[in-house]
Structure formats: structure tokens, C-alpha cells
Amino acid sequence: MSVGLAALALHLLGPALASDVPVGDWTTDGLTPEEQARVEEGVQAAVAGLTAVARPIAREALRRASRPCDRVRIQRQGEALSVQCDDLAPAMAVPGREGATWTGQDGRTHALTYETRPGEIVQRLVASRGTKTTRFVADGPALRAEVTIESRLLSGPISYTVIYRRPRITLHACDCVHAPPPVCEDR
């Protein structure tokens, strides 16, 4: 394709499709014990300065907010990107545009934005109590999710990293990686 046609295609497709973003289905075994301990230390440090009444409430809220998804589905839908965590509602927005919202299972509404760069997506969810930023980065056959939770109510941010892989499926006695189209690996 000539440079002129490539530039025209990028112009017509818009910013969401111009980036090589890591779409597809991803699964994880969860946080490593070291990451889990670091998150728990961050939660404990974050609530240490709160009152005895507020501390257990904030601790549980932070544990829920910092629980990684077991499954992530990232899709393109026209200009928009959609990221779905487990069985929660997909969070859909057009990268680079303000005004989208997402409602969590607790009923709270968050402002939602996406930024894309080649091989990565930055999802930002902002609510009255704080911000959760997840940077999804294509890392070879894996997807790295770098998560940071910040709030004026916390003594500092809580950060952790989760590694996701394509789910493994069995088709006709072949161990395959679920990626359109399935690719069989030699055993």
C-alpha cells in the first residue's frame, strides 16, 4: 500500500483503529503471591490513617476495587473500544473522546476514557472517590495489565500488575490458543 493510501486509511478509520491494540479474550491465574502481598500492604497503608469506624469499610472497598479480573475481553466496535472484566458490563468508549460513562456492579457511575498507542490501551475510570487506571500492554503472547488506584482519601496509590494469556481450548484433540483463527501448537 502506498504512503498516501495508508494515510487516507488512517484518516478514515480514526484513532481507535489506527493503533495496533491488543484485542481478544485473555485469562489469568491471578496475582502472584508477591503481587497479592504488595496489594494488601498498599490497602493496609491506605486505610491506616482512617478512623476505626471507616477503616474496615474502606479496606473492603479497596480490596474489591483492586481484585483483578479472571477474564478480560477487549474488542473493537466501530470507532469504539470495549473492555469487559469477567461478567461485568463492557466498558465502551471511543479513544480520545470524553463523555462516556460506565456503571459498576455497585451502581456507581464512572467517567470512562481510553487512550491508545501501538500495542497498548490505557483505560481510565474516574468516580467521586477516586481513579482506577489500567494500562493494557501487548507483551509477546501475553497481555500485561498495569493497574493503579488513586484517591484523595488514600495515603498513596495502590499499584499492581497482572499477566493475561489467551485461553487454551481443545479442538479435535489439538491443544490450541484461542486467537482468531485458532493456531495449533506442536506438543
KAKA-V798680 format. One record per residue. N is the residue number from 1. RES is the residue in three letters. PSI is psi in radians with two decimals (none if undefined). Layout:
{{N,RES,PSI} {N,RES,PSI}}
//
This chain:
{{1,MET,2.38} {2,SER,2.83} {3,VAL,-0.68} {4,GLY,-0.74} {5,LEU,-0.67} {6,ALA,-0.75} {7,ALA,-0.71} {8,LEU,-0.74} {9,ALA,-0.76} {10,LEU,-0.70} {11,HIS,-0.77} {12,LEU,-0.61} {13,LEU,-0.44} {14,GLY,3.05} {15,PRO,-0.57} {16,ALA,-0.62} {17,LEU,-0.21} {18,ALA,-0.47} {19,SER,2.57} {20,ASP,1.43} {21,VAL,2.64} {22,PRO,1.39} {23,VAL,2.77} {24,GLY,-2.99} {25,ASP,2.44} {26,TRP,2.55} {27,THR,2.82} {28,THR,2.81} {29,ASP,0.07} {30,GLY,-2.96} {31,LEU,2.60} {32,THR,2.78} {33,PRO,-0.62} {34,GLU,-0.77} {35,GLU,-0.75} {36,GLN,-0.74} {37,ALA,-0.68} {38,ARG,-0.71} {39,VAL,-0.79} {40,GLU,-0.69} {41,GLU,-0.72} {42,GLY,-0.73} {43,VAL,-0.83} {44,GLN,-0.75} {45,ALA,-0.66} {46,ALA,-0.56} {47,VAL,-0.06} {48,ALA,-0.63} {49,GLY,0.03} {50,LEU,2.88} {51,THR,2.82} {52,ALA,-0.51} {53,VAL,-0.74} {54,ALA,-0.52} {55,ARG,-0.90} {56,PRO,-0.57} {57,ILE,-0.83} {58,ALA,-0.68} {59,ARG,-0.83} {60,GLU,-0.68} {61,ALA,-0.73} {62,LEU,-0.66} {63,ARG,-0.72} {64,ARG,-0.78} {65,ALA,-0.51} {66,SER,0.01} {67,ARG,2.15} {68,PRO,2.68} {69,CYS,2.48} {70,ASP,-0.60} {71,ARG,2.43} {72,VAL,2.35} {73,ARG,2.13} {74,ILE,2.18} {75,GLN,2.68} {76,ARG,2.38} {77,GLN,1.64} {78,GLY,-2.24} {79,GLU,-0.29} {80,ALA,2.71} {81,LEU,2.53} {82,SER,2.22} {83,VAL,2.17} {84,GLN,2.26} {85,CYS,2.07} {86,ASP,-2.23} {87,ASP,0.26} {88,LEU,2.85} {89,ALA,2.46} {90,PRO,2.51} {91,ALA,1.90} {92,MET,2.31} {93,ALA,2.80} {94,VAL,2.17} {95,PRO,2.41} {96,GLY,-0.02} {97,ARG,2.47} {98,GLU,2.94} {99,GLY,-0.19} {100,ALA,2.67} {101,THR,2.80} {102,TRP,2.38} {103,THR,2.14} {104,GLY,3.02} {105,GLN,-0.25} {106,ASP,-0.01} {107,GLY,-0.08} {108,ARG,2.44} {109,THR,2.37} {110,HIS,2.47} {111,ALA,2.41} {112,LEU,2.26} {113,THR,2.69} {114,TYR,2.53} {115,GLU,2.51} {116,THR,2.55} {117,ARG,2.86} {118,PRO,2.15} {119,GLY,0.11} {120,GLU,2.73} {121,ILE,2.35} {122,VAL,2.05} {123,GLN,2.26} {124,ARG,2.14} {125,LEU,2.12} {126,VAL,2.19} {127,ALA,3.08} {128,SER,-0.51} {129,ARG,-0.23} {130,GLY,-2.98} {131,THR,2.39} {132,LYS,2.07} {133,THR,2.21} {134,THR,2.14} {135,ARG,1.88} {136,PHE,2.14} {137,VAL,2.20} {138,ALA,2.20} {139,ASP,1.36} {140,GLY,-2.24} {141,PRO,0.00} {142,ALA,2.92} {143,LEU,2.11} {144,ARG,2.23} {145,ALA,1.97} {146,GLU,2.00} {147,VAL,2.36} {148,THR,2.25} {149,ILE,2.20} {150,GLU,2.55} {151,SER,2.56} {152,ARG,-0.32} {153,LEU,-0.24} {154,LEU,2.69} {155,SER,-0.31} {156,GLY,2.98} {157,PRO,2.73} {158,ILE,2.18} {159,SER,2.51} {160,TYR,2.89} {161,THR,2.39} {162,VAL,2.39} {163,ILE,2.20} {164,TYR,2.65} {165,ARG,2.84} {166,ARG,2.42} {167,PRO,2.53} {168,ARG,2.38} {169,ILE,2.79} {170,THR,2.16} {171,LEU,2.11} {172,HIS,0.86} {173,ALA,0.44} {174,CYS,2.22} {175,ASP,1.98} {176,CYS,2.72} {177,VAL,2.21} {178,HIS,1.71} {179,ALA,2.22} {180,PRO,2.18} {181,PRO,2.78} {182,PRO,2.42} {183,VAL,2.11} {184,CYS,2.48} {185,GLU,2.52} {186,ASP,2.47} {187,ARG,none}}
//
